[in-house]
Structure formats: structure tokens, C-alpha cells
Amino acid sequence: MFGLGWPEVGVIAIAAIVIFGPKKIPEMGKALGQTLRGFKDEMNKPETTDRAAWRQPLPPHLRRIRKSKME
């Protein structure tokens, strides 16, 4: 576990409780869990939907911008 023993983990936990307070830590854990879950869901989505979006033709107003940048 990154070279940390139980005493070091205990010190870090106590420091977190002192800094953030016992009420804030569960909220932070919940937010972290939701973020990681959302990231995992995005990583598990099939890539075909993303590739299909890239293959669609550009709208006319974007085609003009793209052509002017290529010149």
C-alpha cells in the first residue's frame, strides 16, 4: 500500500479527522465514490458511439470555419 504501514495510515486518518472534521469526511468519500463511478462508467462505454459521432458530416457553418483555417 505505497510503502505505508498501519501506524502511518492511522496518523493520516487522525490528521484528516482533525483537519476536515468527522462530518465532512463521509461527504468527501461519497463525492469521491461518485466521481470514480462516473469515470468507470465512461471508460466502459462502447467506443462505437464516439466514432459514429466523428463520422457525421460537419454542419455548414463549421465547414466554412474549417476551410478557412486550412488555407
Protein Blocks (a to p, Z undefined) as FASTA:
>chain_A
ZZiafklmmmmmmmmmmmnopklmmmmmmmmmmmmmmmmmmmmpcfklmmmmmmpccdfk
lmmmmmmmmZZ
